[in-house]
Amino acid sequence: QVQLVESGGGLVQAGGSLRLSCSASESIFSDNAMGWYRQAPGKQREYVAHITTSSITNYADSVKGRFTISRDNAKNTVYLQMNDLKPEDTAVYYCNAVNRYYRARYLFGQGTQVTVSS
């Protein structure tokens, strides 16, 4: 059974930080790269970052240097540490397993809302 549960979103001022968490079912977490996507109002969902099973990471240019993705294999959890947040980071953030083309492998969950005020 595929389960993806995001948490940690909230309202923060520009320049602030948030840490998102995603708990995934072991069946998808252990064998997959895991990543984060986001969807801002009126925009298409976009790739943010991913981390492979061997902890190699990749980031979208828009978040590089500000966001850090990590994974805890013992907890089947992937994290997204977001620093120096900007109003343009406002979006619903989703996690998912990621394929080689940076596309999500499964249906998305409900996500977690991040709102950055200016």
Rosetta blueprint (number, residue, H / E / L):
1 Q L
2 V L
3 Q L
4 L E
5 V E
6 E E
7 S E
8 G L
9 G L
10 G E
11 L E
12 V E
13 Q E
14 A L
15 G L
16 G L
17 S L
18 L E
19 R E
20 L E
21 S E
22 C E
23 S E
24 A E
25 S L
26 E H
27 S H
28 I H
29 F H
30 S L
31 D L
32 N L
33 A E
34 M E
35 G E
36 W E
37 Y E
38 R E
39 Q E
40 A L
41 P L
42 G L
43 K L
44 Q L
45 R L
46 E E
47 Y E
48 V E
49 A E
50 H E
51 I E
52 T L
53 T L
54 S L
55 S L
56 I L
57 T E
58 N E
59 Y E
60 A L
61 D L
62 S L
63 V L
64 K L
65 G L
66 R L
67 F E
68 T E
69 I E
70 S E
71 R E
72 D E
73 N L
74 A L
75 K L
76 N L
77 T E
78 V E
79 Y E
80 L E
81 Q E
82 M E
83 N L
84 D L
85 L L
86 K L
87 P H
88 E H
89 D H
90 T L
91 A E
92 V E
93 Y E
94 Y E
95 C E
96 N E
97 A E
98 V E
99 N L
100 R L
101 Y L
102 Y L
103 R L
104 A E
105 R L
106 Y L
107 L L
108 F L
109 G L
110 Q L
111 G L
112 T E
113 Q E
114 V E
115 T E
116 V E
117 S E
118 S L
